[in-house]
Amino acid sequence: MTEKFVSRRFIEAVHNILGEFDYQDTDNLDFALIRHNAFDLLNHTETPQDAAEVCEMFRFLLRYWDEVKKIFLNQRAMYKALEFDLLKMIRRCPKEEAYGVYFLSNAMALNPNDIFISSASFHDRAMRLGRDGDVYTMLEDGDYYMKFSPSSVLEMDVFSSLTDERICTVSADENFEFRLKNNRSEYYMMTDNEFGYTGFYEMSYIKRLRENEVINTDMLIGDIEWQAVDDDEYTAVTRFSLFDGYPEEREPLFLFAAAINLIYRRYMKTVNIDKKHDPSADDLPYRDIGAIKRYFK
């Protein structure tokens, strides 16, 4: 890209993205409104794959915002000559189906160490999780916080803010399925391999189960699905459906959901197959995560 001008291909890409975000003002560039529309679309996506597409498009704008501004400063005529396609790639789910669904992602922030949580259930649509270094909180005066585990790049530890005692560790296994280790929380986390989601149950219910009794999925209080977004900065998006309770009552569940994005990025940066080959990874099994193929130990 030159100092003042960008390629036609880039202009078309920006035009298509803004069209997906239903931003059709060809004379002005309002980042706040674009961001608002992007989160609104994310909050009404039907699948984790759709959510990943929205995050990828918004991340493109974030990373190349200076170039996007050049279009409206120097090449507005070319941009205005393009027509908006009424057939959108991302389909919106009905409004009533979007309530109670929350999206947690580090792809919607310029710094991929930051996590945004968004939902149609929120009046402002999105908020950033609190972060102080590698310590994350959901609520400003919450009862819990989370930070990277010193034991493994595949783990994050969750603590009580009142006692600073660890209540559990969010851990990924060799299949990148998640569970809670050393669990003293109120929740039980289990992956359903048949349907491809991870569910949450009250620990009090799990403890009441008799030996060999099958878990009743009607007792789910929430579930998560997640999807990798890009293979450059290794961002991801988690779709968390909360079936019972309010967000402030289920604070740890949101930290568990956010941990998936952070563990994925931390691990992928450590392996770093694309940017610098790690010979030790040659002996690791080859697996798929979303649309991105990587080695896992």
Sequence and secondary structure as in RCSB ss.txt:
>XXXX:A:sequence
MTEKFVSRRFIEAVHNILGEFDYQDTDNLDFALIRHNAFDLLNHTETPQDAAEVCEMFRFLLRYWDEVKKIFLNQ
RAMYKALEFDLLKMIRRCPKEEAYGVYFLSNAMALNPNDIFISSASFHDRAMRLGRDGDVYTMLEDGDYYMKFSP
SSVLEMDVFSSLTDERICTVSADENFEFRLKNNRSEYYMMTDNEFGYTGFYEMSYIKRLRENEVINTDMLIGDIE
WQAVDDDEYTAVTRFSLFDGYPEEREPLFLFAAAINLIYRRYMKTVNIDKKHDPSADDLPYRDIGAIKRYFK
>XXXX:A:secstr
  SS   HHHHHHHHHHHHHTT   SS   HHHHHHHHHHHHTT SSHHHHHHHHHHHHHHHHTHHHHHHHHHH 
HHHHHHS   SS SS    HHHHTTEEEEESSSSSSTT  EEE TTSSSSEEE EEETTEEESSTT SEEEEE S
S TTEEEEEETTT  EEEEEEE TT  EEEES  SSEEEEEETTTTEEEEEEHHHHHH  TT    GGG  EEEE
EEE  SSS  EEEEEEE SS GGGGHHHHHHHHHHHHHHHHHHHHH TTTS  GGGGGS EEEETTEEEE  
